[in-house]
């Protein structure tokens, strides 16, 4: 609740809201009027690490992240809310302080489309610590990442106590299951390491899927234990339905 104005006391007003300074000045009781502060600060934490430049379904993960971030930004500005952005890899790459206005949103969209990170790795904890440092007022913070990181559960818990944190995990189906397509050279976009893999081998494909499921479970469990609302969105499917499902759940 934010202070709005003072007015003369009326029968039934809460005496705890009497403004004694104004009352003494006019020798007549006045009360403070408060109104609900509806303006929100929306923060977008955008993962720009190397692993997000992967995609096999017509869109890269970073393309999906960009579209979702744009949708959230325009939704916030239509609601007269402030929007800010933190781009992060294994370090905080850029901070755009929260502001209102169409011009500000267009700047955010431009950066989403054109930004070139210095780092390749992923450090979610560092991004969340930076959020807590620079944004003092409670905000709703959307974390858009493929969650290819570890050890961020405690940072999520701390950030979620100070802010309303929502995690959106973006993934590609080929990260979950490997097709049989012969010998293929794989490149780790975050480390630059390369490796030839025999995808004809059922043993290799089974091991790949098992590790992918373990990584997915680790991310899911970390978000659940941190008490963070979260969804997973595939590059293979439209993101509108999962987003609407998330907000419908949060509205209940």
C-alpha positions as CSV (number, residue, x, y, z in Angstrom):
1,X,0.0,0.0,0.0
2,X,1.3,3.4,-0.9
3,X,0.4,6.8,0.6
4,X,-2.0,8.8,-1.6
5,X,-3.4,11.9,0.3
6,X,-4.9,13.2,3.5
7,X,-8.6,14.1,3.9
8,X,-10.9,15.1,6.8
9,X,-11.8,12.3,9.2
10,X,-15.2,10.7,8.5
11,X,-17.2,8.5,10.8
12,X,-16.0,4.9,10.5
13,X,-12.4,5.8,9.5
14,X,-9.6,3.8,11.2
15,X,-8.2,6.0,13.9
16,X,-4.8,4.4,13.4
17,X,-4.6,6.3,10.1
18,X,-5.0,9.7,11.7
19,X,-2.3,12.1,10.6
20,X,-1.5,13.9,13.8
21,X,0.7,16.5,12.3
22,X,-2.0,17.7,9.9
23,X,-4.6,17.4,12.6
24,X,-2.6,19.6,15.0
25,X,-2.1,22.2,12.3
26,X,-5.8,22.5,11.4
27,X,-7.2,21.7,14.8
28,X,-9.4,19.1,13.1
29,X,-8.9,15.4,12.5
30,X,-7.4,14.3,9.2
31,X,-6.6,10.8,8.1
32,X,-4.0,9.4,5.7
33,X,-5.5,7.7,2.6
34,X,-3.6,4.7,1.1
35,X,-4.0,3.0,-2.2
36,X,-2.8,-0.3,-3.5
37,X,0.5,0.1,-5.3
38,X,-0.1,-1.9,-8.5
39,X,3.0,-0.9,-10.5
40,X,5.3,-3.9,-10.8
41,X,9.0,-4.2,-11.7
42,X,9.5,-7.0,-14.2
43,X,13.1,-8.4,-14.5
44,X,14.2,-10.7,-17.3
45,X,17.2,-12.8,-16.6
46,X,18.4,-14.0,-20.0
47,X,20.9,-16.8,-20.4
48,X,23.1,-16.0,-23.4
49,X,25.6,-18.8,-22.9
50,X,26.9,-20.9,-25.7
51,X,24.6,-23.8,-25.2
52,X,21.6,-21.7,-26.2
53,X,22.8,-21.5,-29.8
54,X,21.6,-25.0,-30.3
55,X,18.4,-26.1,-32.1
56,X,17.2,-28.8,-34.4
57,X,13.5,-27.9,-34.9
58,X,13.8,-24.8,-37.0
59,X,14.5,-22.6,-34.1
60,X,17.5,-22.2,-31.8
61,X,16.9,-22.1,-28.1
62,X,18.0,-18.5,-28.0
63,X,15.3,-17.7,-30.6
64,X,12.6,-19.1,-28.4
65,X,14.1,-17.2,-25.4
66,X,14.1,-14.0,-27.4
67,X,10.4,-14.4,-28.5
68,X,9.3,-15.2,-24.9
69,X,11.2,-12.3,-23.5
70,X,9.6,-10.0,-26.1
71,X,6.1,-11.2,-25.2
72,X,6.7,-10.7,-21.5
73,X,8.2,-7.2,-22.1
74,X,5.2,-6.0,-24.2
75,X,2.8,-7.5,-21.7
76,X,4.5,-5.7,-18.9
77,X,4.5,-2.3,-20.7
78,X,0.8,-2.7,-21.6
79,X,0.2,-3.1,-17.9
80,X,2.2,0.1,-17.2
81,X,5.0,-1.9,-15.4
82,X,8.7,-1.3,-15.5
83,X,10.9,-3.8,-17.3
84,X,14.6,-4.5,-16.8
85,X,17.0,-7.1,-18.2
86,X,20.1,-9.0,-17.0
87,X,22.0,-10.8,-19.7
88,X,24.3,-13.5,-18.2
89,X,26.7,-16.3,-19.3
90,X,29.3,-17.4,-16.8
91,X,29.3,-13.7,-15.7
92,X,26.8,-10.8,-15.8
93,X,27.2,-9.5,-19.4
94,X,24.8,-6.5,-19.3
95,X,22.3,-4.9,-17.1
96,X,19.5,-2.7,-18.4
97,X,17.8,-0.9,-15.5
98,X,14.0,-1.2,-15.3
99,X,12.1,1.6,-17.0
100,X,8.7,2.2,-18.7
101,X,8.0,3.2,-22.2
102,X,7.8,1.8,-25.7
103,X,11.2,3.1,-26.6
104,X,12.7,1.3,-23.7
105,X,11.1,-2.0,-24.7
106,X,12.3,-1.6,-28.3
107,X,15.9,-1.2,-26.9
108,X,15.5,-4.4,-25.0
109,X,14.2,-6.2,-28.1
110,X,17.2,-4.8,-30.1
111,X,19.6,-6.1,-27.5
112,X,17.9,-9.5,-27.4
113,X,18.4,-9.8,-31.2
114,X,21.9,-8.4,-31.5
115,X,23.7,-9.0,-28.2
116,X,27.0,-10.8,-28.5
117,X,28.2,-12.3,-25.1
118,X,31.9,-12.4,-24.1
119,X,31.5,-15.6,-22.1
120,X,30.4,-19.0,-23.2
121,X,29.6,-20.8,-19.9
122,X,26.6,-20.6,-17.6
123,X,26.5,-19.3,-14.0
124,X,22.9,-19.0,-12.8
125,X,23.9,-18.3,-9.2
126,X,25.9,-15.2,-10.3
127,X,22.9,-13.8,-12.2
128,X,20.6,-14.3,-9.2
129,X,23.1,-12.7,-6.8
130,X,23.4,-9.7,-9.1
131,X,19.6,-9.4,-9.2
132,X,19.4,-9.3,-5.5
133,X,22.1,-6.6,-5.4
134,X,20.8,-4.2,-8.0
135,X,17.1,-4.5,-7.6
136,X,16.1,-3.4,-4.1
137,X,12.3,-3.4,-4.5
138,X,10.5,-6.7,-4.8
139,X,10.0,-7.6,-8.5
140,X,8.7,-10.5,-10.5
141,X,11.8,-12.0,-12.1
142,X,11.7,-14.4,-15.1
143,X,14.7,-16.6,-15.5
144,X,15.0,-17.9,-19.1
145,X,17.6,-20.5,-19.5
146,X,18.3,-24.1,-20.5
147,X,19.4,-24.7,-16.9
148,X,22.7,-26.4,-18.0
149,X,24.4,-25.5,-14.8
150,X,24.6,-26.9,-11.3
151,X,24.7,-25.6,-7.7
152,X,22.2,-22.8,-8.1
153,X,19.5,-24.1,-5.8
154,X,20.5,-22.0,-2.7
155,X,20.8,-18.9,-4.9
156,X,17.3,-19.6,-6.2
157,X,15.9,-19.9,-2.6
158,X,17.5,-16.6,-1.6
159,X,16.3,-14.8,-4.7
160,X,12.8,-16.2,-4.4
161,X,12.5,-14.9,-0.8
162,X,13.3,-11.4,-2.0
163,X,11.5,-11.5,-5.4
164,X,8.8,-13.5,-7.1
165,X,11.1,-15.8,-9.2
166,X,9.7,-17.8,-12.2
167,X,12.0,-20.2,-14.0
168,X,11.5,-21.1,-17.7
169,X,13.6,-23.9,-18.9
170,X,14.1,-24.0,-22.7
171,X,15.3,-27.2,-24.3
172,X,15.6,-28.9,-27.6
173,X,14.3,-32.5,-28.1
174,X,17.7,-33.7,-29.4
175,X,19.1,-32.9,-26.0
176,X,16.9,-35.5,-24.6
177,X,17.2,-38.3,-27.1
178,X,19.9,-39.0,-29.7
179,X,18.8,-40.3,-33.2
180,X,20.7,-43.0,-35.0
181,X,22.7,-41.2,-37.7
182,X,26.2,-42.7,-37.9
183,X,29.4,-41.1,-36.7
184,X,28.8,-37.5,-35.7
185,X,31.1,-34.8,-34.5
186,X,29.8,-33.1,-31.4
187,X,31.0,-29.6,-30.3
188,X,30.5,-28.3,-26.7
189,X,29.5,-24.7,-27.4
190,X,30.5,-23.6,-23.9
191,X,34.0,-25.3,-23.7
192,X,34.8,-25.7,-27.4
193,X,35.6,-29.4,-26.8
194,X,34.9,-31.7,-29.8
195,X,34.2,-35.5,-29.8
196,X,33.2,-38.0,-32.4
197,X,30.2,-40.1,-31.3
198,X,28.9,-43.4,-32.8
199,X,25.2,-42.8,-32.8
200,X,24.6,-46.2,-34.4
201,X,25.4,-47.7,-31.0
202,X,22.3,-48.4,-28.9
203,X,24.5,-48.4,-25.8
204,X,25.7,-44.9,-26.6
205,X,22.1,-43.6,-27.3
206,X,20.8,-45.2,-24.1
207,X,23.6,-43.6,-22.0
208,X,23.0,-40.3,-23.7
209,X,19.3,-40.4,-22.8
210,X,19.9,-41.5,-19.3
211,X,22.3,-38.6,-18.6
212,X,19.8,-36.1,-20.2
213,X,17.0,-37.4,-18.0
214,X,19.3,-37.1,-14.9
215,X,20.2,-33.5,-15.9
216,X,16.5,-32.7,-16.4
217,X,15.6,-34.2,-13.1
218,X,18.3,-32.3,-11.3
219,X,17.0,-29.0,-12.7
220,X,13.4,-29.8,-11.9
221,X,14.2,-30.9,-8.3
222,X,16.3,-27.8,-7.7
223,X,13.5,-25.5,-8.8
224,X,10.9,-27.4,-6.8
225,X,13.0,-27.4,-3.6
226,X,13.6,-23.7,-4.1
227,X,9.9,-23.1,-4.2
228,X,10.1,-21.5,-7.7
229,X,7.2,-21.6,-10.2
230,X,8.6,-23.2,-13.3
231,X,7.8,-24.6,-16.8
232,X,9.8,-26.4,-19.5
233,X,9.4,-25.3,-23.1
234,X,10.6,-27.3,-26.1
235,X,11.8,-25.7,-29.3
236,X,9.5,-28.2,-31.0
237,X,6.3,-26.8,-29.6
238,X,4.5,-23.4,-29.5
239,X,5.3,-21.6,-26.2
240,X,1.9,-19.9,-25.9
241,X,0.1,-22.8,-24.3
242,X,2.7,-23.5,-21.6
243,X,2.9,-19.8,-20.8
244,X,-0.9,-19.5,-20.5
245,X,-0.9,-22.6,-18.3
246,X,1.7,-21.1,-16.0
247,X,-0.1,-17.8,-15.5
248,X,-3.4,-19.5,-15.1
249,X,-1.9,-21.7,-12.3
250,X,-0.3,-18.7,-10.7
251,X,-3.6,-16.8,-10.8
252,X,-5.5,-19.4,-8.9
